[in-house]
Amino acid sequence: MTTPRLFDRQLLRHRLDRTSGDFVTANFLKRRSAEDMIDTLAAINRRFDVTLEIGRRDGTFSELLAETPEVAAKIGYLIESDLSARHCPAVVLDEEALPFGDDTLDLVVSTLAFHTTNDLPGVLVQLRRALRPDGLLIASQFGGETLHELRRVLMEAELEIRGGTGARVAPFAEGPDCVDLLRRAGFNMPVVDTDKVVVSYAHPLSLLRDLRAMGETNILFDRPRKGLNRAILSRAFELYAERYPHPEGGVRATFEVITLSGWTPHESQQKPLRPGSATVRLADALGVKEGKL
């Protein structure tokens, strides 16, 4: 079965190459996600001899790791990788075709890279195979609420002026779907957390500039080949200002960051009890009297 081509990965590489000097000006979401990842690792009492980072971009994760020696001490060898050679001084790779053998990694981290993969289930299966038993995956990606304001105003403005519209903002995964994907890929103890970030922009054009600096402009494979003209953008900006003002001034933009984590199976991990194997009645454990409904 052929995986549908949702994203143009060659175009993504080109966009990331172009942003290599600008990414740091709009990396606040990646930094926030990386900080959360560092906090998660700080709470885990174990060492990871070989760690792979997917989607290095401006090196925020390794920078924060260096600033947190108690977490850095848990990381043996860190392989920083990226789709773009201009973002990565170490390994250039495509997460859709990982070059690692089975049982070669102990930890995989990725901040805001997986949402542009065409085959996320396939990527998760590859990672589960590459991780050793009791290995850990922690990855963040944009979720379904991301840029819903921009999506709606662009669609309405283009429909109003051209009489038709095309996909300008990519679809994003939902949190519950990610739990199911982790389970299907063979990960144990899957956990998905959601962080909704509302950002204030003086003007919608400032949002578009940030998206360009992040390399997050439209890379849909079936994107409209006809660009947005000045009339459509002007109308979209009007709609944006009318419908999505920020309480502190300007307009608001929503980013939903979903962080998923899971462990590769190992005999030391906790297992659910067999149905009917409990030795204590629930009513006794809760200290209440049991009665008929």
N, C-alpha and C positions, 0 to 999 in steps of 0.2 A: 504494500500500500504506500503510495507516494504522499509525502507530507506537503500540504498546501503551502505555497510561497506567499506568506502574508507580508513579509518585510524584504526589502531590497538590501541585502547585507553588504554588497559592494558599495552601494550608495552610503550606507552607514559608515563603512570604513573611510570613505572619502570625506564625509562630514566630520568625523572624529579627527582625521588628519588636519582638516582646516581649523579645528577649534583648539589645537594643541597649545597655542599661545594665549588663548582667551578663557580657557576652562576655569582657571582659578578665580576669575571675576564673578562666576555664577555657580560656585561649587557648594553653596550653603546646604543644599539638600543631601549631597553626598557626604559632607562633613557630619551632618546630623545623624545620618544612617550609620556612618563609621563609628561615631562616638557611642551609639547604642550597642554596636557590635563589640566594641572594646569592653563596655560594661558587662555584657553577657559573658565574655570570655573571662573576665575578672572573677566571676562567681563560680567558674568551673574549676574544680581542683584536680587538674591533670595536665600532662605535658603532651604537646603535639610535635613530633620530630620533623615531619615534612608537611608544610602548609602551602596550599595553592591559593593565590588571589586571582580571581577572574574580573576583568574590567578595572585595571589599575587607574586609568585616566591620569589625574594629576598627582597620584601618590599619597592621597589623604590618609588612607588606612595605615601605611607604613610610617607616615609622619606621626600619627597619633600613637602608634605602637611604640615608637622611640621615646615618646613623652610619657609612657606608662610602663616603667621598668618591671613592675610586678607581673604585668601581662606579657611583656616581651620575653620574660624569663621562661614562659610556658611554650614559646614558639621556637623550635629548633631552626630549621632551614625554611625560609620564605621564598617561594617562587612567585614573582610579580608578573602578571601576564595581561595583555590587552590585544584587542583586535587591530588597533592602530599602532604602527611602528613608532610614530612620533610621540606617543604617550608612554612608551615602554622601553626602558633601557635593557631589559632582560629577555623575556620570551614573548614573541608575537604568536598568538594562536586564536583560532575561532572556537568559541565554546560549543558550537554545534558539531565539531569534529575534534574531540580531545585526543592528544597523542600519548596519553598515559596508559600503562598496562594495569591489569587487575591488582588490587591490594598494594598500591604504591604510595598512597597519600593518607595522612592522618586527619587533616582538617582542610576544608574548602570554604573560603569566604568570598562573597561577591556583593558589592554595593551598587545597586541601580544599574544592572546590566542585563538581567534575564528577560526583561519585558520586551526586548527587541529580537528574541529568538523565535524562529519559525516552528521549532519542535521542542517546547519546554519539557514535555514528558520524556522525550529521547535524551535530552541533556541531563535530566535527573537520573535516568537509568545509567548513563555513562559515568556520572559522578559516583553513584552508589557502587558501581563495579570498581572504580579507581580507588575508592576509600577502603582502607583496611577494616577488619571487624572492629566495632566500637569506634569507628571514625565519625566525625561530625561535619555536617553541612550547615552553614548559616548564610542565607542570601536574601537580599532585599530587592524589591522591584516596585514599579509604580502600579497602583491598584485602580479599580474602576471609576472612582470619583475624581481622578486626576484630570484637571483642565476641563471639567464639564461645562464651565462658564464659556470658555473659548470655543469649545465644540458647538454649543448651541447658537452663539451669535454669528459665527462664520457660516453655519448652515442656513440660518434664517436670512442673512444678508445676501448670500449668493442666490438663494431661491427667489428672493424678492427682486433682484436686479437681473439675473440671468434666466430665471424661470426653471432652473434645475440646479442640482448641487452634487458634490462629490465628497469623498472621505478626506478630511483635512487633518484630523486628529486620530491617532491610532486607538483601537480598543485595548483595554487593559483587563487583566485577570481579576477575579473576585477572591477574597480571602478563603471562603469555604472550598472553592475549587482547588486551591493550593494544598489544603490538607489532604484532599483526595488524591492529588497528583503525587504527593510524597509517599502516601501509603502504596499506591499502585507501582511506584518505582522501587519499592522494597525497603523504605526507611521505617525505623521504629520510632516510637515516641514523637510523632510529628507535632509541631507547635507553629501556629501562625499568629503574629501580632500585627495590629494595624495602627498606624500613626497618621492622623490627618493634620496637615499643615496648611494654614490659610495665610497667604503672603499678600502684603499691600504693595501695589504699584501705582506710581503717580499717573501713568497712562498705559493703556493696553500695549502700545508700541514698546514700552520698556519690558513687558513680559515677553514679547516676541524676540527682543534682543537677547534676553537671558536664555531663552530656549535655543537660540542659534549658538550662543556661547557654550551651552551644555552639549551640543550635538543632538538635540532632541527635536529638530524640525522634521517635517513629514518624510518618512522613508517607506511608506506603504508601497508595495509592489504594484498595486492597482490604483495608485494615486492619480488624480486628474492631471493630465498633461498640460491643461490650460491653467495658467496661474491666476491669482487673485489680482484684479486691477484696482486702481485707486478708488473708484466709486464703491466697490464692494468692501474694501478695507475701511473706508470712511464710514459707511453705514454700520459695519460691524463694531467699530469703535464707539459710535453713538449708542448702539444697543447695549454694549458692554457698560458704558458709564451710567446709563439709565437703570439697568437691571441689577448690576452687581457692584454697587458702591461699597467701599470699605469704611467702617465707622471712624477710622482715623484720617480719612481723606483718600482720594484716588479710587482705585478699583481693587477688588480682591481676586485672587487666583487660588484655587484649591489643588493641593498635591496630596494624594493618598499613597503612603509608603507601606507596603506589605513586607514583613520580614518572616521568612519561613526557615525552620530548622528541623533537622532530623538526624538520627543516629543509625549507622549501619548495624545490622543484627550482631549480637555477641551473647554468649551463654551467661555472662555475668549480669546482664540487664534484667530488670524486674519484668516478670511475666504476669498477665492477668490470671486470677484464680479460675479454676473450672467452675461452671455453674453448679450450685448445690454443694460446694465444698466448704462453705462457711461453717465455723464452729461456734459462733456467737449470734444470737438473734438480734436483729436490728433494734427492736424495742428495748432490749436490755442494754445495748450499747448506748442508746440515746437517753436511757433512764426514764422512759415513759411507759405508761400502761397501754397494752394492746387491747383494742376493742373492735367490735364489728362496725362496719360502715353502714 
